[in-house]
Structures are given as structure tokens and as C-alpha cells.
Amino acid sequence: MDIIIMVLLLSLAVLIYRGVRRGWILLLWFVTLIAVLALFRYHVTSPLDLSF
């Protein structure tokens, strides 16, 4: 999931650099935001399987 987020951010930066229409940039930004929030929610709610 981390790699997918990095690829989304890289493609977002490339689109901004190339001057693509604002609609595509906002759409990709929201998709990236949803992926980041989903990963954060997974890490926050995942149990820690620690045994000492």
C-alpha cells in the first residue's frame, strides 16, 4: 500500500509539472488522500501481536 501511495504522489507531481487540467489533479489528489487515510486507519486499528 505504501508503494501505491508513493506512485500516486509521483504521478500527481508529474501531472502538476506538465500543467494538466485542474480536474485531473484534484481527482488524483482525492484518490491519494483516501489511500493515505485508509492506510492510517489500518495502522491505527490493527492489533499489536506482542508476546513477551
N, C-alpha and C positions, 0 to 999 in steps of 0.2 A: 504494500500500500504506500510505503514511503517513496518508492521509486516512481509510482504513478503520479504522486503529488509533485515530485520534482520535475517530471516530464511535463505535467500541466503548467507549472510555473515557467519552465523554459519556453514552452510554446507560446505562453501568454506574453513573455518578454519579446519573443521574435515577432509576434503579431503587432505589438506596440511599436517596435522598431521599424517595421515595414509600413506602418501607417494604415492598417486595415480599419474598416469601418467600426465605429464605436459599439454597434450592436453585437458584433462577434467578440469583441474584447470583453464586454460586460457579461455575455453569456459564459465565456470560458472562465471569467473571474468567479462567477457564482458557482459553477461546477467545481472549481478548485476549492472554494470556500466550503462547500458541502462536503467534499472529500476530507478536508482538514478537520472539520467539526466531527465527522463520523469517526475518524481516527482518534481524535481526542476523547470522544465519548467511549470508544472501545478501551482505550488505555485507562481511563478513569474508573470504568465499571468492571474491568477484568479482575478476577480474584488473584491474589498472590499465593502461589503454591509453595510456601516456605516450610521446610522441615528442618528442625534443629536437633 
